[in-house]
Amino acid sequence: MERIKCPYPDCPVTFSRKDALLRHLKSVHDIAKPEPKVTIVSVPQLEVRELSPVNIIPLPQENMEEGEEGQVVLISDTQAGQQSPTFNSKVLKERMNWLAEAVMRLCLLHRKMRPVKKLWACLLGDLIENMNVPPISLEEVERVVYDQIFEVIVPALNDFLVSQLQLFEEVNVYGVRGNHGQLEGRRSLSAKTNWDTMVYKILELGLKGQKQIKFHIETDSFYQVVDIMGSKCLLVHGDQIPAYLGIPFYGIDRRTLRWNVNIPGGWKYCFMGHFHMCNYIRPSGIPIFINGTFASGTLYPLHRLGLQDEPAQWSFFMSHKQGITARYEINLTKR
């Protein structure tokens, strides 16, 4: 076995292991264990530049006396008198009460930013279920038309409108008719003969003592162009629009483009109901609000579109300067 000799020439000692040699060097020759070799690598110096100063945009100081907003609520497809496993007259009244509360809560929220003094309630038709409008099934009819009007929808809307006077100086009510308001034998009747129009007129007569509530009911045409905070808005029910392959959006886009040319008034927004699902689209640059329904669990949207009812209604805020400033989809099933 090869032994390791001490590296000092005058030292004859040899060792069988390296660690023994190291101990010898330290104790006899006073040499410590060699330090590991360190390689120093030079690092190129980086150029340090100062950042450009931060430009803090000043917080705008709003004048609460300027920039008044108006609140809008769309009410449609209440389907009073319809029943399903999850919907009936009692549920309708509960959902109407929740809508009234939600509208007032939103008003109080926006009043922290702007004055909100007026409410526009746009009633877009199909307030009752009726008993003879296809594809109605008698199994889904809870009440006859008389009860649908006088026991359900008129009291519910009456309570809704009067409740809003707690906050608003003025409530403007607009109304257009829907297809569920059509009477039996409607092909031989005037289009003006419609249950929706009658509901609006009953409400107007019942609330004539409330000077803050102003009715503007359309009786001659299926549409109405109204001015809300300086913006012209087209109100229709929407039953005039066909659904291609069960999808209404192409038909809505195509029809509103034609209406924009042929309906006078220079309107900017379109509000409609009929399709039982809340949506906001602007495929050709025209903002279109499609309202939901009060009903749930019914067969109509499943039959027509392959979809389920969406119990929801739109509310939004408008100003003279910007038009619609905020929009809210109010879910009527969750509080």
C-alpha positions in Angstrom: 0.0 0.0 0.0 1.4 3.4 -1.1 2.0 5.8 1.8 1.9 9.5 1.8 5.1 11.3 2.7 5.2 14.7 4.5 6.0 17.3 1.9 8.6 18.9 4.1 12.1 17.6 3.0 13.5 17.3 6.5 10.5 15.4 7.8 10.7 11.6 7.2 7.2 10.8 8.4 4.8 9.0 6.1 1.0 8.4 6.4 -1.5 5.9 5.1 -4.4 8.4 5.0 -4.7 12.0 3.9 -6.5 13.2 7.0 -3.6 11.9 9.1 -1.3 14.0 7.0 -3.4 17.1 7.5 -3.4 16.6 11.3 0.4 16.3 11.2 0.9 19.4 9.1 -1.3 21.4 11.5 0.2 20.1 14.8 3.9 19.8 13.7 4.4 22.3 11.0 1.6 24.7 12.1 -0.1 24.7 8.7 -3.9 24.9 8.6 -6.1 23.3 6.0 -5.8 25.2 2.8 -8.6 27.6 2.0 -10.7 26.7 -1.1 -9.8 28.6 -4.1 -12.3 31.4 -4.9 -12.6 32.7 -8.4 -13.8 36.3 -8.7 -15.8 37.1 -11.8 -16.1 40.7 -12.8 -19.7 41.9 -13.3 -20.3 44.6 -15.9 -21.7 47.8 -14.3 -25.2 48.6 -15.2 -26.3 52.0 -16.1 -28.9 53.3 -13.6 -31.4 55.8 -14.9 -34.0 57.8 -13.0 -37.7 56.9 -13.6 -39.9 59.6 -15.1 -42.0 61.3 -12.5 -45.5 59.7 -11.8 -48.3 61.8 -13.1 -51.2 61.4 -10.6 -54.5 62.2 -12.2 -56.4 64.5 -9.8 -59.5 63.1 -8.2 -62.5 64.9 -9.8 -64.5 66.9 -7.3 -68.1 66.2 -8.2 -70.8 68.9 -7.7 -73.8 67.1 -6.3 -76.1 69.8 -7.6 -75.1 69.1 -11.2 -75.5 66.0 -13.3 -78.9 64.8 -12.3 -79.8 61.2 -13.2 -83.1 59.6 -13.9 -84.0 55.9 -13.0 -85.7 53.6 -15.5 -87.3 50.2 -14.7 -88.6 47.9 -17.4 -91.6 45.7 -16.4 -92.9 43.1 -18.8 -94.1 39.5 -19.1 -95.5 39.4 -15.6 -97.9 36.6 -16.9 -100.5 37.1 -14.2 -102.7 34.1 -14.0 -100.1 31.6 -15.1 -99.0 28.7 -12.9 -96.2 26.2 -12.8 -94.4 24.3 -10.1 -92.5 27.5 -9.2 -94.8 30.3 -10.2 -98.4 31.5 -9.4 -100.2 34.6 -8.4 -98.7 34.7 -4.9 -95.2 34.4 -6.3 -95.9 37.1 -8.8 -96.9 39.6 -6.0 -93.8 38.6 -3.9 -91.5 39.2 -6.9 -93.2 42.5 -7.7 -92.6 43.6 -4.1 -89.0 42.6 -4.3 -88.7 44.6 -7.6 -90.1 47.6 -5.9 -87.6 47.3 -3.0 -84.7 46.7 -5.4 -85.6 49.8 -7.5 -85.6 51.9 -4.3 -82.4 50.5 -3.0 -80.7 51.3 -6.3 -82.0 54.8 -6.2 -80.6 55.3 -2.7 -77.2 53.9 -3.9 -77.0 56.3 -6.8 -78.1 59.3 -4.7 -74.8 59.0 -3.0 -73.3 60.2 -6.4 -76.0 62.2 -8.2 -79.5 63.6 -7.5 -82.1 61.1 -8.7 -85.6 62.7 -8.7 -87.6 60.9 -11.4 -88.6 57.4 -12.2 -89.6 56.1 -15.7 -91.6 52.9 -15.5 -91.8 51.3 -18.9 -94.5 48.6 -19.1 -93.8 46.5 -22.1 -96.8 44.2 -22.3 -97.9 40.6 -21.5 -99.0 41.6 -18.1 -101.6 38.8 -18.0 -101.4 35.2 -19.2 -104.9 35.3 -20.9 -106.6 32.0 -21.8 -106.5 31.7 -25.5 -103.1 32.8 -26.9 -101.0 29.9 -28.4 -99.1 28.0 -27.1 -101.0 28.4 -23.8 -102.0 25.1 -22.1 -105.0 25.2 -19.8 -102.9 23.2 -17.2 -100.8 26.4 -16.9 -103.8 28.8 -16.4 -104.5 29.4 -12.7 -107.2 32.1 -13.0 -109.7 33.5 -15.5 -108.9 36.8 -17.2 -111.1 38.9 -14.9 -109.2 37.6 -11.9 -105.8 37.9 -13.7 -106.6 41.7 -14.1 -108.5 42.7 -11.0 -107.1 40.3 -8.4 -103.5 40.0 -9.4 -101.8 42.4 -11.8 -103.7 45.7 -11.1 -103.2 45.5 -7.3 -99.5 44.4 -7.8 -98.7 47.3 -10.1 -100.7 49.8 -8.1 -98.7 48.9 -5.0 -95.4 49.1 -6.9 -96.1 52.6 -8.3 -97.4 54.1 -5.1 -94.5 52.7 -3.2 -92.0 54.6 -5.4 -93.5 58.0 -4.3 -91.6 57.5 -1.1 -88.4 58.5 -3.0 -89.4 60.0 -6.4 -90.8 63.4 -7.0 -92.3 62.2 -10.3 -93.1 58.7 -11.7 -93.7 58.6 -15.5 -95.6 55.4 -16.7 -95.4 54.4 -20.3 -97.1 51.4 -21.8 -97.2 49.3 -25.0 -99.3 46.2 -25.6 -98.2 42.6 -25.9 -99.5 39.5 -27.7 -100.9 37.9 -24.5 -103.3 40.8 -24.2 -105.0 40.0 -27.5 -108.6 39.0 -27.3 -110.2 35.9 -28.7 -111.2 36.4 -32.3 -108.5 39.1 -32.5 -108.2 38.9 -36.3 -111.6 40.5 -36.6 -111.0 43.1 -33.9 -109.0 46.3 -33.7 -105.5 45.9 -32.5 -106.3 48.6 -29.9 -108.6 46.0 -28.2 -106.0 44.5 -25.9 -106.0 43.5 -22.2 -102.6 45.2 -21.6 -104.0 48.6 -22.7 -107.1 48.0 -20.5 -104.8 47.3 -17.5 -102.9 50.5 -18.1 -106.1 52.5 -18.3 -107.5 50.9 -15.2 -104.3 51.8 -13.3 -104.5 55.4 -14.7 -108.1 55.8 -13.5 -107.3 54.3 -10.1 -104.3 56.5 -9.5 -105.7 59.8 -10.9 -105.6 61.3 -7.4 -101.8 60.7 -7.3 -100.6 63.8 -9.2 -97.0 62.7 -9.1 -97.8 59.6 -11.2 -98.2 60.5 -14.9 -99.4 58.0 -17.5 -98.4 58.1 -21.1 -100.2 55.1 -22.7 -99.9 54.2 -26.3 -103.3 53.1 -27.7 -102.9 53.5 -31.5 -99.6 51.7 -32.3 -97.6 48.7 -31.2 -94.6 51.0 -30.3 -93.9 54.2 -28.4 -90.9 56.6 -28.7 -90.3 58.4 -25.3 -87.8 61.0 -24.2 -85.9 59.9 -21.1 -83.4 62.5 -19.8 -82.8 63.8 -23.3 -82.4 60.4 -25.0 -85.1 59.0 -27.3 -86.0 55.4 -26.5 -88.2 52.9 -28.5 -90.6 50.8 -26.5 -92.0 47.6 -28.1 -93.2 44.3 -26.8 -91.1 42.2 -29.3 -93.7 39.7 -30.6 -93.3 41.3 -34.0 -89.8 39.7 -34.3 -89.4 36.2 -35.6 -86.8 33.8 -34.1 -84.7 32.1 -36.8 -83.9 28.5 -35.9 -85.2 29.3 -32.4 -82.6 32.1 -31.9 -84.1 35.6 -31.7 -81.0 37.8 -31.9 -80.6 37.9 -35.7 -84.2 38.8 -36.0 -83.9 41.5 -33.3 -80.9 43.0 -35.0 -82.5 43.0 -38.4 -85.9 44.4 -37.3 -84.4 47.2 -35.1 -82.2 48.3 -38.0 -85.4 48.7 -40.1 -87.3 50.4 -37.3 -84.4 52.8 -36.8 -84.9 54.0 -40.4 -88.7 53.8 -40.6 -90.0 54.8 -37.2 -89.6 58.5 -36.8 -88.2 60.1 -33.7 -84.5 59.6 -34.0 -84.4 57.1 -31.1 -81.1 55.8 -29.6 -82.1 52.9 -27.4 -84.6 50.0 -27.8 -86.4 48.4 -24.9 -88.4 45.2 -25.4 -89.8 42.1 -23.7 -91.4 38.9 -25.0 -88.5 36.5 -25.1 -88.5 35.9 -21.3 -84.7 36.3 -20.8 -82.7 39.3 -19.8 -80.1 40.4 -22.4 -78.2 43.4 -23.6 -77.0 43.4 -27.2 -75.8 46.0 -29.7 -74.8 44.0 -32.8 -75.3 46.9 -35.2 -74.5 49.7 -32.8 -78.0 50.1 -31.4 -78.2 49.4 -27.7 -81.0 46.9 -27.2 -82.3 45.8 -23.8 -84.3 42.6 -23.8 -86.3 42.2 -20.6 -86.9 39.0 -18.6 -90.1 37.7 -17.1 -91.7 37.2 -13.7 -92.6 33.6 -14.5 -90.5 30.5 -13.9 -90.8 26.8 -14.8 -93.2 27.4 -17.7 -93.3 25.8 -21.1 -93.2 28.8 -23.4 -89.4 29.5 -23.6 -88.7 25.7 -23.6 -91.2 25.3 -26.5 -90.1 28.4 -28.4 -86.4 28.7 -27.7 -85.4 25.5 -25.9 -84.5 27.6 -22.8 -85.9 28.2 -19.3 -87.6 31.4 -18.1 -85.4 34.0 -16.5 -87.2 35.8 -13.7 -85.4 39.1 -13.9 -86.1 42.7 -14.9 -83.9 45.6 -16.1 -83.3 48.9 -14.2 -80.8 51.5 -15.3 -79.9 55.1 -14.8 -79.7 57.8 -17.5 -78.3 61.3 -17.6 -78.6 64.2 -20.1 -74.9 64.1 -20.8 -74.2 60.4 -21.2 -77.4 58.6 -21.8 -77.4 55.3 -19.9 -74.8 55.5 -17.1 -75.4 52.2 -15.3 -77.5 49.2 -15.8 -78.7 46.5 -13.4 -80.3 43.1 -14.0 -82.6 42.5 -11.0 -82.9 38.8 -10.3 -86.4 38.2 -8.9 -85.6 34.9 -7.3 -82.8 36.0 -5.0 -83.0 38.6 -2.4 
